[in-house]
Amino acid sequence: MFAKSSLAAFIICTAAIAQPSPTAWRALPLPDGERLEFRARLPDKWKGEEPTPMAFVFVDGKQDREEVWNTLAHLFWRQAPRDGFAATLPVAPKKGRFHEGGAPSLRPLLISLRSGIFVRGNGMHAVGIGEGGLSALAAAKRWPHEFASLTLVMPEDFTAAAIPEGQAYSHLRVRVLGKTEPAALAVWRKRGLDVSYHESAAPAIGAEKSAKPWPHKAVSEWMWKTLRELDKAIVADADQSLHETLDRWHAAVARADAKTYWGLWAKDGVFLPPDVSMRWSVDEFRRRSMAPSRKRPGWILVPSKRFVRIAEDGKTAWVDELLGSVRLGQCRGTAMLVQVDNEWRIARYCLSGPKAGALLGPGR
């Protein structure tokens, strides 16, 4: 029921190359018959089990192979492994750049990444370079649960209409480097988001570039310093072990890791599915073969915000979390966790949402 992911294996092949090769492209099929191409980079000596911060990068210009290759070579190939990051850089489909109609094409890539990599803190770091900033914004609007932060590097100016709004985006941390602060950022601040702007004297990154498109070392240093700080802020928490338990549980769903998934349940755990007539013990849940697997991408639920209350004795915790799915949209998970041998285990989990019932239907 739980198959091993092939994505991690082929990304490892690209990570082993000393320099990015123009021929090491990967592609995933799209429903319209087209293929979504991308490049990926993993930390050196990556084994696949440890939580890994992920930079999901939208490049400038045409967002074609050349642009992706240049960005990977100059900004991510050496720097990402140095800082322990994985990086994924998609090529825009024929239908348009990711802020011009191409954002829906990211769906299979997002599912595959979740299946192959345990993303630390659950949220990826969206990075937009130049006009790619508009694409990062478009992706965050369509898939808010996938991203924990937005880093916009010398972006084209954008209006308030491009800025995500609503509860689904309230968790985003936003960092912008530019020559002039976009007035639209004031809208974000009024909505309570964590937003900061950094002034740079570097020229804007235009669509036309030389063989060395980022001559300004300060820009690269700022971007990587910002990504490190964002990742540190995301994983910092007063009770990290509880969050790590839930993060590993959700990641096990995406990665089809049966041992981890079932091992994080308490022995007398109960799963409450969206159908109110159902109440399953963890053993019944397992027998019904309803557990998520790679054949059921709808089960890949990514937390975007979590609220925790821990009992005074420190042995019981109550959690509610906002979840996102590329198929189901926004859902809510409500859980009770208990301490078993000084480790958190899931005693109850209730899943709800407008479309959550589809998990029990065909094509789940």
CORKA-V143486 format. One record per run of one state. SS is the DSSP state (H for helix, E for strand, L for the rest). FROM is the first residue (numbers start at 0). TO is the last residue. Records with the same first field share a line. If there is no record, write none. Layout:
SS->FROM-TO / FROM-TO
This chain:
L->0-5 / 15-24 / 29-33 / 41-50 / 58-63 / 76-77 / 82-83 / 90-96 / 116-117 / 119-122 / 129-130 / 142-142 / 153-158 / 162-165 / 169-171 / 178-183 / 190-192 / 199-215 / 235-238 / 255-256 / 263-263 / 272-278 / 287-295 / 299-300 / 310-314 / 325-327 / 340-341 / 352-354 / 360-363
H->6-14 / 64-75 / 78-81 / 97-115 / 131-141 / 143-145 / 159-161 / 166-168 / 184-189 / 216-234 / 239-254 / 257-262 / 281-286 / 296-298 / 355-359
E->25-28 / 34-40 / 51-57 / 84-89 / 118-118 / 123-128 / 146-152 / 172-177 / 193-198 / 264-271 / 279-280 / 301-309 / 315-324 / 328-339 / 342-351
